[in-house]
């Protein structure tokens, strides 16, 4: 009989990003088919993907890549520091994996390990990454476009939270998550 791995909330939210990524990657093979067949989870994940695409369209309309590039090219500039990678938890990384994102550390420098040549690897990001808008973004976008951005961000974050709570409940029910 195969022994199922068991994890605590500390395993999900504590430790280094490398450890959290390893936990998510270890859970993924065992959970992928089960969660794809779980209708409520699959439906919520599909809706989260739709909301993420809507947010991406909103961000593209604001030309956020150009606004962020201004800081990113300065010495010490940019919001995507190595510290930000640590804002990701196991559930969030696992949800990205379940959405088909090949989550892996892409770098080992002063930038976020999930930051690639085309931007962030992750579809579902920590709240800070989605909610933080510096002065240049706010001024460059203007109040009306910022309202649209805030609304799209809020909708995605609500869905991410609900999806993460459902995932944690499923993991508790199957005995994978204790505590």
GIURBEL-V685596 format. One line per field, one symbol per residue. ss: DSSP state (2 for helix, 1 for strand, 0 for the rest). A space follows every 50 residues. Layout:
ss=???
This chain:
ss=00000011222220002222222222222222222200222222222222 22222222222002222222220000000012222000022222222200 00000000001000110011000000222220002222222022222222 22222222222222222222222000110
